[in-house]
Amino acid sequence: MNAIRQKTTAVLSALALVLGMTTTAQAGLFNTSPIDTWEGAGAVFNNAGGSGVIVWFLILLALMLAVIITAARTEKRHEREHG
């Protein structure tokens, strides 16, 4: 039991060390942006006003309907077979 406790303690210590190193590295990444101000910044909207959104919506709708119809057919077939 003591050996298991020692291994558990060693693993938890190593995990804490790794997590400590990770958070320290992440903290070092804050405030490193070359951008100092948001003046003159603009927004970019990809596919805004284009037909891409409508096309993907129609593809999504077709896939959803295919799944629903297939599931309904399968349920109906199984109901007929198994009563």
N, C-alpha and C positions, 0 to 999 in steps of 0.2 A: 504494500500500500504506500509505503514511504517513497519507493522508486517512482510510482505513478504520480505522486504529488510533486516530486522533484521535476519530472519530465513536463508536467502541466505548467509548473511555475516557469520553467525554462522557455517553453513555447510561448506562454503569455508575455514573458519579458521580451522575447525576440519580436513578437508582434507589436508590442508597445514601442519598441525601438524603431521598427520600420515605420509605424504610423507617425511617430514623432519626426522622423526624417522627412516623410512625405509632407506633413503639414508645414514644416520649416521651409521646404523647397517651394511649396505653394505660396507661403507668405512672402517669399522673396520675389515672386512674380507680380505682386501688387505694385501699383504706382510705377510701372515701367513703360507705360504707353508714351509714344512721342507726341500724342495729341494733348494739347493743354487746354483747348477751348472748343466749344461746339459751334462757334460762330461760323457761318458760311456752310455748315453741314447740310446735306440734303438727303432725302429718303429715296430709295430705289425700290420700286415694286415690279418684280419680274412677272411677266404675263398679264400685267394690268391692262385691261381693255382689249386683250387678245382673245383668240378663240381657244387657246390651250386649256383654260379652266373648264370650259363647257365640254370639250372633247373628253377630258379625264373624268368629268362628272358623268357623262353618258357611258363611258367604259365601266365605271364603278356601278352605275345603275344596272347595266346589262349583266355584269357578274353577279350582283346581288339577286337579280331575278332568276338567273340560271341556277344558283344555289337553292333558292326557295322552291322553284319548280321541280328540280331534281329531288329534293328532300320530300316534297309532297308526293311525287310519283313513287318513290321508294317506300314511303309510309303506306300508301294505298296498296302497293303490291304485297308488302309484308302482312298487311291486315287481311288481304284476300287469302294468302297462303296459310297463315297461322290462326285465322279466325279471331 
